[in-house]
């Protein structure tokens, strides 16, 4: 499980966008978003750099927490 600190998420649409971005590259990934903590936990075969890239493409600032 990798945990990322993600800035810019404010609502359910943001959660869906981040979740879909990861699942588009790894359909079996587990993605848990905590809006209050501004974190995204990802269980995936993707590397941390790949996940950060996918989240960044959606317009959010992401880094390993």
PQR file with spaces between the fields and no chain letter, atoms N, CA, C, O and H, PARSE charges and radii, in Angstrom:
ATOM       1  N    UNK     1       0.853   -1.186    0.000 -0.4000 1.5000
ATOM       2  CA   UNK     1       0.000    0.000    0.000 -0.0000 2.0000
ATOM       3  C    UNK     1       0.891    1.239    0.000  0.5500 1.7000
ATOM       4  O    UNK     1       1.762    1.397    0.856 -0.5500 1.4000
ATOM       5  N    UNK     2       0.656    2.109   -0.974 -0.4000 1.5000
ATOM       6  CA   UNK     2       1.384    3.373   -1.062 -0.0000 2.0000
ATOM       7  C    UNK     2       0.425    4.490   -0.688  0.5500 1.7000
ATOM       8  O    UNK     2      -0.737    4.473   -1.093 -0.5500 1.4000
ATOM       9  H    UNK     2      -0.051    1.980   -1.669  0.4000 1.0000
ATOM      10  N    UNK     3       0.902    5.464    0.084 -0.4000 1.5000
ATOM      11  CA   UNK     3       0.060    6.583    0.491 -0.0000 2.0000
ATOM      12  C    UNK     3       0.644    7.860   -0.109  0.5500 1.7000
ATOM      13  O    UNK     3       1.838    8.136    0.004 -0.5500 1.4000
ATOM      14  H    UNK     3       1.846    5.478    0.413  0.4000 1.0000
ATOM      15  N    UNK     4      -0.233    8.626   -0.748 -0.4000 1.5000
ATOM      16  CA   UNK     4       0.171    9.860   -1.407 -0.0000 2.0000
ATOM      17  C    UNK     4      -0.551   11.039   -0.784  0.5500 1.7000
ATOM      18  O    UNK     4      -1.726   10.947   -0.430 -0.5500 1.4000
ATOM      19  H    UNK     4      -1.203    8.401   -0.840  0.4000 1.0000
ATOM      20  N    UNK     5       0.161   12.141   -0.655 -0.4000 1.5000
ATOM      21  CA   UNK     5      -0.432   13.399   -0.221 -0.0000 2.0000
ATOM      22  C    UNK     5      -0.848   14.116   -1.497  0.5500 1.7000
ATOM      23  O    UNK     5      -0.027   14.352   -2.384 -0.5500 1.4000
ATOM      24  H    UNK     5       1.116   12.215   -0.942  0.4000 1.0000
ATOM      25  N    UNK     6      -2.142   14.465   -1.581 -0.4000 1.5000
ATOM      26  CA   UNK     6      -2.664   15.061   -2.811 -0.0000 2.0000
ATOM      27  C    UNK     6      -3.362   16.383   -2.484  0.5500 1.7000
ATOM      28  O    UNK     6      -4.306   16.421   -1.694 -0.5500 1.4000
ATOM      29  H    UNK     6      -2.809   14.274   -0.861  0.4000 1.0000
ATOM      30  N    UNK     7      -2.886   17.458   -3.103 -0.4000 1.5000
ATOM      31  CA   UNK     7      -3.471   18.788   -2.897 -0.0000 2.0000
ATOM      32  C    UNK     7      -4.470   19.083   -4.016  0.5500 1.7000
ATOM      33  O    UNK     7      -4.266   18.704   -5.170 -0.5500 1.4000
ATOM      34  H    UNK     7      -2.119   17.427   -3.745  0.4000 1.0000
ATOM      35  N    UNK     8      -5.546   19.763   -3.651 -0.4000 1.5000
ATOM      36  CA   UNK     8      -6.501   20.220   -4.659 -0.0000 2.0000
ATOM      37  C    UNK     8      -7.800   19.434   -4.708  0.5500 1.7000
ATOM      38  O    UNK     8      -8.730   19.833   -5.408 -0.5500 1.4000
ATOM      39  H    UNK     8      -5.712   20.072   -2.714  0.4000 1.0000
ATOM      40  N    UNK     9      -7.885   18.326   -3.980 -0.4000 1.5000
ATOM      41  CA   UNK     9      -9.127   17.541   -3.972 -0.0000 2.0000
ATOM      42  C    UNK     9     -10.115   18.183   -3.001  0.5500 1.7000
ATOM      43  O    UNK     9      -9.772   18.464   -1.852 -0.5500 1.4000
ATOM      44  H    UNK     9      -7.129   18.002   -3.410  0.4000 1.0000
ATOM      45  N    UNK    10     -11.352   18.415   -3.471 -0.4000 1.5000
ATOM      46  CA   UNK    10     -12.327   19.088   -2.616 -0.0000 2.0000
ATOM      47  C    UNK    10     -13.685   18.400   -2.553  0.5500 1.7000
ATOM      48  O    UNK    10     -14.484   18.703   -1.667 -0.5500 1.4000
ATOM      49  H    UNK    10     -11.631   18.187   -4.404  0.4000 1.0000
ATOM      50  N    UNK    11     -13.966   17.473   -3.485 -0.4000 1.5000
ATOM      51  CA   UNK    11     -15.326   16.943   -3.547 -0.0000 2.0000
ATOM      52  C    UNK    11     -15.356   15.522   -4.116  0.5500 1.7000
ATOM      53  O    UNK    11     -14.319   14.947   -4.448 -0.5500 1.4000
ATOM      54  H    UNK    11     -13.318   17.227   -4.205  0.4000 1.0000
ATOM      55  N    UNK    12     -16.540   14.986   -4.217 -0.4000 1.5000
ATOM      56  CA   UNK    12     -16.726   13.646   -4.757 -0.0000 2.0000
ATOM      57  C    UNK    12     -16.246   13.511   -6.186  0.5500 1.7000
ATOM      58  O    UNK    12     -15.750   12.456   -6.582 -0.5500 1.4000
ATOM      59  H    UNK    12     -17.382   15.454   -3.948  0.4000 1.0000
ATOM      60  N    UNK    13     -16.392   14.579   -6.968 -0.4000 1.5000
ATOM      61  CA   UNK    13     -15.898   14.529   -8.353 -0.0000 2.0000
ATOM      62  C    UNK    13     -14.384   14.315   -8.357  0.5500 1.7000
ATOM      63  O    UNK    13     -13.862   13.551   -9.168 -0.5500 1.4000
ATOM      64  H    UNK    13     -16.795   15.436   -6.646  0.4000 1.0000
ATOM      65  N    UNK    14     -13.686   14.994   -7.448 -0.4000 1.5000
ATOM      66  CA   UNK    14     -12.228   14.849   -7.339 -0.0000 2.0000
ATOM      67  C    UNK    14     -11.863   13.399   -6.995  0.5500 1.7000
ATOM      68  O    UNK    14     -10.939   12.824   -7.571 -0.5500 1.4000
ATOM      69  H    UNK    14     -14.111   15.615   -6.789  0.4000 1.0000
ATOM      70  N    UNK    15     -12.601   12.830   -6.054 -0.4000 1.5000
ATOM      71  CA   UNK    15     -12.363   11.436   -5.656 -0.0000 2.0000
ATOM      72  C    UNK    15     -12.512   10.521   -6.864  0.5500 1.7000
ATOM      73  O    UNK    15     -11.672    9.654   -7.103 -0.5500 1.4000
ATOM      74  H    UNK    15     -13.352   13.297   -5.586  0.4000 1.0000
ATOM      75  N    UNK    16     -13.585   10.718   -7.622 -0.4000 1.5000
ATOM      76  CA   UNK    16     -13.829    9.892   -8.804 -0.0000 2.0000
ATOM      77  C    UNK    16     -12.754   10.053   -9.857  0.5500 1.7000
ATOM      78  O    UNK    16     -12.329    9.076  -10.473 -0.5500 1.4000
ATOM      79  H    UNK    16     -14.267   11.423   -7.428  0.4000 1.0000
ATOM      80  N    UNK    17     -12.310   11.289  -10.068 -0.4000 1.5000
ATOM      81  CA   UNK    17     -11.288   11.552  -11.079 -0.0000 2.0000
ATOM      82  C    UNK    17      -9.976   10.868  -10.731  0.5500 1.7000
ATOM      83  O    UNK    17      -9.337   10.258  -11.589 -0.5500 1.4000
ATOM      84  H    UNK    17     -12.655   12.083   -9.567  0.4000 1.0000
ATOM      85  N    UNK    18      -9.576   10.973   -9.467 -0.4000 1.5000
ATOM      86  CA   UNK    18      -8.318   10.353   -9.027 -0.0000 2.0000
ATOM      87  C    UNK    18      -8.434    8.832   -9.087  0.5500 1.7000
ATOM      88  O    UNK    18      -7.516    8.153   -9.547 -0.5500 1.4000
ATOM      89  H    UNK    18     -10.095   11.469   -8.770  0.4000 1.0000
ATOM      90  N    UNK    19      -9.554    8.303   -8.625 -0.4000 1.5000
ATOM      91  CA   UNK    19      -9.770    6.854   -8.633 -0.0000 2.0000
ATOM      92  C    UNK    19      -9.740    6.319  -10.061  0.5500 1.7000
ATOM      93  O    UNK    19      -9.073    5.322  -10.339 -0.5500 1.4000
ATOM      94  H    UNK    19     -10.300    8.855   -8.251  0.4000 1.0000
ATOM      95  N    UNK    20     -10.459    6.977  -10.965 -0.4000 1.5000
ATOM      96  CA   UNK    20     -10.512    6.526  -12.357 -0.0000 2.0000
ATOM      97  C    UNK    20      -9.153    6.636  -13.038  0.5500 1.7000
ATOM      98  O    UNK    20      -8.805    5.793  -13.865 -0.5500 1.4000
ATOM      99  H    UNK    20     -11.001    7.786  -10.739  0.4000 1.0000
ATOM     100  N    UNK    21      -8.389    7.659  -12.698 -0.4000 1.5000
ATOM     101  CA   UNK    21      -7.068    7.837  -13.303 -0.0000 2.0000
ATOM     102  C    UNK    21      -6.183    6.635  -13.007  0.5500 1.7000
ATOM     103  O    UNK    21      -5.503    6.125  -13.898 -0.5500 1.4000
ATOM     104  H    UNK    21      -8.671    8.343  -12.026  0.4000 1.0000
ATOM     105  N    UNK    22      -6.191    6.182  -11.758 -0.4000 1.5000
ATOM     106  CA   UNK    22      -5.368    5.023  -11.380 -0.0000 2.0000
ATOM     107  C    UNK    22      -5.941    3.749  -12.001  0.5500 1.7000
ATOM     108  O    UNK    22      -5.198    2.941  -12.558 -0.5500 1.4000
ATOM     109  H    UNK    22      -6.743    6.596  -11.034  0.4000 1.0000
ATOM     110  N    UNK    23      -7.258    3.570  -11.905 -0.4000 1.5000
ATOM     111  CA   UNK    23      -7.870    2.347  -12.406 -0.0000 2.0000
ATOM     112  C    UNK    23      -7.816    2.235  -13.928  0.5500 1.7000
ATOM     113  O    UNK    23      -7.951    1.140  -14.474 -0.5500 1.4000
ATOM     114  H    UNK    23      -7.862    4.226  -11.452  0.4000 1.0000
ATOM     115  N    UNK    24      -7.621    3.354  -14.612 -0.4000 1.5000
ATOM     116  CA   UNK    24      -7.499    3.307  -16.070 -0.0000 2.0000
ATOM     117  C    UNK    24      -6.236    2.556  -16.485  0.5500 1.7000
ATOM     118  O    UNK    24      -6.191    1.955  -17.559 -0.5500 1.4000
ATOM     119  H    UNK    24      -7.511    4.244  -14.169  0.4000 1.0000
ATOM     120  N    UNK    25      -5.210    2.591  -15.631 -0.4000 1.5000
ATOM     121  CA   UNK    25      -3.955    1.903  -15.914 -0.0000 2.0000
ATOM     122  C    UNK    25      -3.823    0.572  -15.175  0.5500 1.7000
ATOM     123  O    UNK    25      -3.061   -0.300  -15.593 -0.5500 1.4000
ATOM     124  H    UNK    25      -5.247    3.079  -14.759  0.4000 1.0000
ATOM     125  N    UNK    26      -4.562    0.415  -14.080 -0.4000 1.5000
ATOM     126  CA   UNK    26      -4.548   -0.820  -13.299 -0.0000 2.0000
ATOM     127  C    UNK    26      -5.971   -1.076  -12.788  0.5500 1.7000
ATOM     128  O    UNK    26      -6.312   -0.677  -11.675 -0.5500 1.4000
ATOM     129  H    UNK    26      -5.181    1.123  -13.740  0.4000 1.0000
ATOM     130  N    UNK    27      -6.804   -1.744  -13.605 -0.4000 1.5000
ATOM     131  CA   UNK    27      -8.218   -1.936  -13.266 -0.0000 2.0000
ATOM     132  C    UNK    27      -8.468   -2.644  -11.936  0.5500 1.7000
ATOM     133  O    UNK    27      -9.538   -2.473  -11.353 -0.5500 1.4000
ATOM     134  H    UNK    27      -6.527   -2.068  -14.510  0.4000 1.0000
ATOM     135  N    UNK    28      -7.522   -3.428  -11.444 -0.4000 1.5000
ATOM     136  CA   UNK    28      -7.735   -4.153  -10.191 -0.0000 2.0000
ATOM     137  C    UNK    28      -7.134   -3.423   -8.988  0.5500 1.7000
ATOM     138  O    UNK    28      -7.111   -3.960   -7.880 -0.5500 1.4000
ATOM     139  H    UNK    28      -6.652   -3.567  -11.917  0.4000 1.0000
ATOM     140  N    UNK    29      -6.650   -2.204   -9.206 -0.4000 1.5000
ATOM     141  CA   UNK    29      -6.056   -1.429   -8.118 -0.0000 2.0000
ATOM     142  C    UNK    29      -7.105   -1.099   -7.063  0.5500 1.7000
ATOM     143  O    UNK    29      -8.287   -0.930   -7.362 -0.5500 1.4000
ATOM     144  H    UNK    29      -6.668   -1.767  -10.105  0.4000 1.0000
ATOM     145  N    UNK    30      -6.640   -1.013   -5.828 -0.4000 1.5000
ATOM     146  CA   UNK    30      -7.482   -0.554   -4.724 -0.0000 2.0000
ATOM     147  C    UNK    30      -7.092    0.893   -4.451  0.5500 1.7000
ATOM     148  O    UNK    30      -5.929    1.191   -4.182 -0.5500 1.4000
ATOM     149  H    UNK    30      -5.679   -1.150   -5.586  0.4000 1.0000
ATOM     150  N    UNK    31      -8.085    1.799   -4.523 -0.4000 1.5000
ATOM     151  CA   UNK    31      -7.827    3.223   -4.327 -0.0000 2.0000
ATOM     152  C    UNK    31      -8.753    3.740   -3.232  0.5500 1.7000
ATOM     153  O    UNK    31      -9.974    3.629   -3.343 -0.5500 1.4000
ATOM     154  H    UNK    31      -9.031    1.557   -4.742  0.4000 1.0000
ATOM     155  N    UNK    32      -8.175    4.301   -2.177 -0.4000 1.5000
ATOM     156  CA   UNK    32      -8.964    4.872   -1.080 -0.0000 2.0000
ATOM     157  C    UNK    32      -8.558    6.330   -0.915  0.5500 1.7000
ATOM     158  O    UNK    32      -7.389    6.648   -0.696 -0.5500 1.4000
ATOM     159  H    UNK    32      -7.183    4.391   -2.087  0.4000 1.0000
ATOM     160  N    UNK    33      -9.562    7.219   -1.026 -0.4000 1.5000
ATOM     161  CA   UNK    33      -9.310    8.652   -0.927 -0.0000 2.0000
ATOM     162  C    UNK    33      -9.874    9.173    0.387  0.5500 1.7000
ATOM     163  O    UNK    33     -11.017    8.885    0.741 -0.5500 1.4000
ATOM     164  H    UNK    33     -10.512    6.961   -1.204  0.4000 1.0000
ATOM     165  N    UNK    34      -9.065    9.940    1.106 -0.4000 1.5000
ATOM     166  CA   UNK    34      -9.499   10.601    2.345 -0.0000 2.0000
ATOM     167  C    UNK    34      -9.406   12.106    2.086  0.5500 1.7000
ATOM     168  O    UNK    34      -8.334   12.703    2.179 -0.5500 1.4000
ATOM     169  H    UNK    34      -8.136   10.174    0.819  0.4000 1.0000
ATOM     170  N    UNK    35     -10.563   12.710    1.756 -0.4000 1.5000
ATOM     171  CA   UNK    35     -10.568   14.142    1.435 -0.0000 2.0000
ATOM     172  C    UNK    35     -10.090   14.988    2.602  0.5500 1.7000
ATOM     173  O    UNK    35      -9.315   15.924    2.408 -0.5500 1.4000
ATOM     174  H    UNK    35     -11.434   12.225    1.680  0.4000 1.0000
ATOM     175  N    UNK    36     -10.540   14.674    3.817 -0.4000 1.5000
ATOM     176  CA   UNK    36     -10.177   15.469    4.996 -0.0000 2.0000
ATOM     177  C    UNK    36      -8.665   15.470    5.227  0.5500 1.7000
ATOM     178  O    UNK    36      -8.078   16.501    5.553 -0.5500 1.4000
ATOM     179  H    UNK    36     -11.170   13.913    3.975  0.4000 1.0000
ATOM     180  N    UNK    37      -8.045   14.304    5.054 -0.4000 1.5000
ATOM     181  CA   UNK    37      -6.598   14.186    5.279 -0.0000 2.0000
ATOM     182  C    UNK    37      -5.788   14.524    4.034  0.5500 1.7000
ATOM     183  O    UNK    37      -4.562   14.623    4.093 -0.5500 1.4000
ATOM     184  H    UNK    37      -8.522   13.466    4.788  0.4000 1.0000
ATOM     185  N    UNK    38      -6.479   14.702    2.899 -0.4000 1.5000
ATOM     186  CA   UNK    38      -5.829   14.969    1.610 -0.0000 2.0000
ATOM     187  C    UNK    38      -4.844   13.863    1.246  0.5500 1.7000
ATOM     188  O    UNK    38      -3.734   14.126    0.783 -0.5500 1.4000
ATOM     189  H    UNK    38      -7.475   14.622    2.851  0.4000 1.0000
ATOM     190  N    UNK    39      -5.275   12.614    1.465 -0.4000 1.5000
ATOM     191  CA   UNK    39      -4.426   11.479    1.117 -0.0000 2.0000
ATOM     192  C    UNK    39      -5.147   10.516    0.186  0.5500 1.7000
ATOM     193  O    UNK    39      -6.375   10.424    0.183 -0.5500 1.4000
ATOM     194  H    UNK    39      -6.177   12.400    1.842  0.4000 1.0000
ATOM     195  N    UNK    40      -4.361    9.811   -0.594 -0.4000 1.5000
ATOM     196  CA   UNK    40      -4.856    8.750   -1.466 -0.0000 2.0000
ATOM     197  C    UNK    40      -3.992    7.524   -1.193  0.5500 1.7000
ATOM     198  O    UNK    40      -2.771    7.568   -1.343 -0.5500 1.4000
ATOM     199  H    UNK    40      -3.364    9.886   -0.591  0.4000 1.0000
ATOM     200  N    UNK    41      -4.639    6.429   -0.790 -0.4000 1.5000
ATOM     201  CA   UNK    41      -3.931    5.171   -0.558 -0.0000 2.0000
ATOM     202  C    UNK    41      -4.178    4.271   -1.755  0.5500 1.7000
ATOM     203  O    UNK    41      -5.321    4.076   -2.168 -0.5500 1.4000
ATOM     204  H    UNK    41      -5.631    6.393   -0.669  0.4000 1.0000
ATOM     205  N    UNK    42      -3.103    3.724   -2.312 -0.4000 1.5000
ATOM     206  CA   UNK    42      -3.207    2.924   -3.529 -0.0000 2.0000
ATOM     207  C    UNK    42      -2.503    1.586   -3.342  0.5500 1.7000
ATOM     208  O    UNK    42      -1.339    1.530   -2.945 -0.5500 1.4000
ATOM     209  H    UNK    42      -2.174    3.883   -1.976  0.4000 1.0000
ATOM     210  N    UNK    43      -3.229    0.511   -3.635 -0.4000 1.5000
ATOM     211  CA   UNK    43      -2.651   -0.833   -3.680 -0.0000 2.0000
ATOM     212  C    UNK    43      -2.674   -1.213   -5.156  0.5500 1.7000
ATOM     213  O    UNK    43      -3.737   -1.470   -5.721 -0.5500 1.4000
ATOM     214  H    UNK    43      -4.174    0.556   -3.957  0.4000 1.0000
ATOM     215  N    UNK    44      -1.494   -1.249   -5.780 -0.4000 1.5000
ATOM     216  CA   UNK    44      -1.434   -1.417   -7.227 -0.0000 2.0000
ATOM     217  C    UNK    44      -0.083   -1.972   -7.649  0.5500 1.7000
ATOM     218  O    UNK    44       0.894   -1.932   -6.900 -0.5500 1.4000
ATOM     219  H    UNK    44      -0.631   -1.040   -5.321  0.4000 1.0000
ATOM     220  N    UNK    45      -0.058   -2.492   -8.877 -0.4000 1.5000
ATOM     221  CA   UNK    45       1.199   -2.930   -9.473 -0.0000 2.0000
ATOM     222  C    UNK    45       1.973   -1.749  -10.052  0.5500 1.7000
ATOM     223  O    UNK    45       3.139   -1.888  -10.422 -0.5500 1.4000
ATOM     224  H    UNK    45      -0.851   -2.524   -9.485  0.4000 1.0000
ATOM     225  N    UNK    46       1.322   -0.586  -10.128 -0.4000 1.5000
ATOM     226  CA   UNK    46       1.972    0.603  -10.664 -0.0000 2.0000
ATOM     227  C    UNK    46       3.017    1.131   -9.682  0.5500 1.7000
ATOM     228  O    UNK    46       2.881    0.973   -8.468 -0.5500 1.4000
ATOM     229  H    UNK    46       0.375   -0.474   -9.827  0.4000 1.0000
ATOM     230  N    UNK    47       4.047    1.753  -10.219 -0.4000 1.5000
ATOM     231  CA   UNK    47       5.069    2.356   -9.353 -0.0000 2.0000
ATOM     232  C    UNK    47       4.528    3.663   -8.770  0.5500 1.7000
ATOM     233  O    UNK    47       3.553    4.223   -9.271 -0.5500 1.4000
ATOM     234  H    UNK    47       4.157    1.881  -11.205  0.4000 1.0000
ATOM     235  N    UNK    48       5.168    4.133   -7.717 -0.4000 1.5000
ATOM     236  CA   UNK    48       4.768    5.401   -7.107 -0.0000 2.0000
ATOM     237  C    UNK    48       4.843    6.527   -8.136  0.5500 1.7000
ATOM     238  O    UNK    48       3.972    7.396   -8.174 -0.5500 1.4000
ATOM     239  H    UNK    48       5.960    3.678   -7.310  0.4000 1.0000
ATOM     240  N    UNK    49       5.878    6.511   -8.964 -0.4000 1.5000
ATOM     241  CA   UNK    49       6.038    7.552   -9.973 -0.0000 2.0000
ATOM     242  C    UNK    49       4.898    7.511  -10.984  0.5500 1.7000
ATOM     243  O    UNK    49       4.423    8.559  -11.421 -0.5500 1.4000
ATOM     244  H    UNK    49       6.585    5.805   -8.933  0.4000 1.0000
ATOM     245  N    UNK    50       4.456    6.317  -11.358 -0.4000 1.5000
ATOM     246  CA   UNK    50       3.343    6.196  -12.296 -0.0000 2.0000
ATOM     247  C    UNK    50       2.059    6.745  -11.685  0.5500 1.7000
ATOM     248  O    UNK    50       1.319    7.470  -12.349 -0.5500 1.4000
ATOM     249  H    UNK    50       4.841    5.466  -11.002  0.4000 1.0000
ATOM     250  N    UNK    51       1.790    6.406  -10.431 -0.4000 1.5000
ATOM     251  CA   UNK    51       0.583    6.885   -9.758 -0.0000 2.0000
ATOM     252  C    UNK    51       0.617    8.402   -9.642  0.5500 1.7000
ATOM     253  O    UNK    51      -0.384    9.064   -9.915 -0.5500 1.4000
ATOM     254  H    UNK    51       2.392    5.817   -9.892  0.4000 1.0000
ATOM     255  N    UNK    52       1.752    8.960   -9.241 -0.4000 1.5000
ATOM     256  CA   UNK    52       1.883   10.414   -9.130 -0.0000 2.0000
ATOM     257  C    UNK    52       1.629   11.066  -10.488  0.5500 1.7000
ATOM     258  O    UNK    52       0.957   12.094  -10.569 -0.5500 1.4000
ATOM     259  H    UNK    52       2.565    8.422   -9.018  0.4000 1.0000
ATOM     260  N    UNK    53       2.159   10.474  -11.541 -0.4000 1.5000
ATOM     261  CA   UNK    53       1.942   11.008  -12.892 -0.0000 2.0000
ATOM     262  C    UNK    53       0.476   11.004  -13.283  0.5500 1.7000
ATOM     263  O    UNK    53      -0.017   11.973  -13.860 -0.5500 1.4000
ATOM     264  H    UNK    53       2.704    9.639  -11.475  0.4000 1.0000
ATOM     265  N    UNK    54      -0.221    9.928  -12.975 -0.4000 1.5000
ATOM     266  CA   UNK    54      -1.641    9.825  -13.316 -0.0000 2.0000
ATOM     267  C    UNK    54      -2.465   10.853  -12.545  0.5500 1.7000
ATOM     268  O    UNK    54      -3.362   11.481  -13.108 -0.5500 1.4000
ATOM     269  H    UNK    54       0.179    9.141  -12.506  0.4000 1.0000
ATOM     270  N    UNK    55      -2.164   11.024  -11.265 -0.4000 1.5000
ATOM     271  CA   UNK    55      -2.900   12.000  -10.448 -0.0000 2.0000
ATOM     272  C    UNK    55      -2.590   13.421  -10.930  0.5500 1.7000
ATOM     273  O    UNK    55      -3.482   14.267  -10.994 -0.5500 1.4000
ATOM     274  H    UNK    55      -1.436   10.513  -10.808  0.4000 1.0000
ATOM     275  N    UNK    56      -1.334   13.674  -11.263 -0.4000 1.5000
ATOM     276  CA   UNK    56      -0.929   14.991  -11.748 -0.0000 2.0000
ATOM     277  C    UNK    56      -1.635   15.326  -13.064  0.5500 1.7000
ATOM     278  O    UNK    56      -2.024   16.473  -13.285 -0.5500 1.4000
ATOM     279  H    UNK    56      -0.610   12.986  -11.211  0.4000 1.0000
ATOM     280  N    UNK    57      -1.801   14.331  -13.932 -0.4000 1.5000
ATOM     281  CA   UNK    57      -2.505   14.540  -15.199 -0.0000 2.0000
ATOM     282  C    UNK    57      -3.951   14.992  -14.979  0.5500 1.7000
ATOM     283  O    UNK    57      -4.533   15.662  -15.832 -0.5500 1.4000
ATOM     284  H    UNK    57      -1.485   13.399  -13.753  0.4000 1.0000
ATOM     285  N    UNK    58      -4.523   14.625  -13.837 -0.4000 1.5000
ATOM     286  CA   UNK    58      -5.891   15.037  -13.517 -0.0000 2.0000
ATOM     287  C    UNK    58      -5.944   16.454  -12.945  0.5500 1.7000
ATOM     288  O    UNK    58      -7.029   16.988  -12.716 -0.5500 1.4000
ATOM     289  H    UNK    58      -4.050   14.081  -13.143  0.4000 1.0000
ATOM     290  N    UNK    59      -4.785   17.064  -12.716 -0.4000 1.5000
ATOM     291  CA   UNK    59      -4.747   18.444  -12.269 -0.0000 2.0000
ATOM     292  C    UNK    59      -4.476   18.627  -10.780  0.5500 1.7000
ATOM     293  O    UNK    59      -4.658   19.723  -10.250 -0.5500 1.4000
ATOM     294  H    UNK    59      -3.904   16.630  -12.903  0.4000 1.0000
ATOM     295  N    UNK    60      -4.048   17.577  -10.106 -0.4000 1.5000
ATOM     296  CA   UNK    60      -3.784   17.652   -8.669 -0.0000 2.0000
ATOM     297  C    UNK    60      -2.288   17.540   -8.424  0.5500 1.7000
ATOM     298  O    UNK    60      -1.561   16.974   -9.240 -0.5500 1.4000
ATOM     299  H    UNK    60      -3.900   16.686  -10.537  0.4000 1.0000
ATOM     300  N    UNK    61      -1.832   18.072   -7.313 -0.4000 1.5000
ATOM     301  CA   UNK    61      -0.438   17.981   -6.910 -0.0000 2.0000
ATOM     302  C    UNK    61      -0.294   16.770   -6.002  0.5500 1.7000
ATOM     303  O    UNK    61      -0.961   16.690   -4.971 -0.5500 1.4000
ATOM     304  H    UNK    61      -2.423   18.532   -6.649  0.4000 1.0000
ATOM     305  N    UNK    62       0.576   15.818   -6.373 -0.4000 1.5000
ATOM     306  CA   UNK    62       0.711   14.584   -5.603 -0.0000 2.0000
ATOM     307  C    UNK    62       2.170   14.295   -5.289  0.5500 1.7000
ATOM     308  O    UNK    62       3.068   14.583   -6.080 -0.5500 1.4000
ATOM     309  H    UNK    62       1.118   15.883   -7.210  0.4000 1.0000
ATOM     310  N    UNK    63       2.381   13.708   -4.090 -0.4000 1.5000
ATOM     311  CA   UNK    63       3.716   13.243   -3.685 -0.0000 2.0000
ATOM     312  C    UNK    63       3.525   12.129   -2.681  0.5500 1.7000
ATOM     313  O    UNK    63       2.456   11.992   -2.087 -0.5500 1.4000
ATOM     314  H    UNK    63       1.651   13.475   -3.448  0.4000 1.0000
ATOM     315  N    UNK    64       4.560   11.337   -2.494 -0.4000 1.5000
ATOM     316  CA   UNK    64       4.482   10.292   -1.477 -0.0000 2.0000
ATOM     317  C    UNK    64       4.338   10.934   -0.113  0.5500 1.7000
ATOM     318  O    UNK    64       5.026   11.906    0.200 -0.5500 1.4000
ATOM     319  H    UNK    64       5.429   11.449   -2.976  0.4000 1.0000
ATOM     320  N    UNK    65       3.442   10.389    0.701 -0.4000 1.5000
ATOM     321  CA   UNK    65       3.204   10.962    2.039 -0.0000 2.0000
ATOM     322  C    UNK    65       4.244   10.436    3.009  0.5500 1.7000
ATOM     323  O    UNK    65       4.225   10.792    4.187 -0.5500 1.4000
ATOM     324  H    UNK    65       2.883    9.600    0.447  0.4000 1.0000
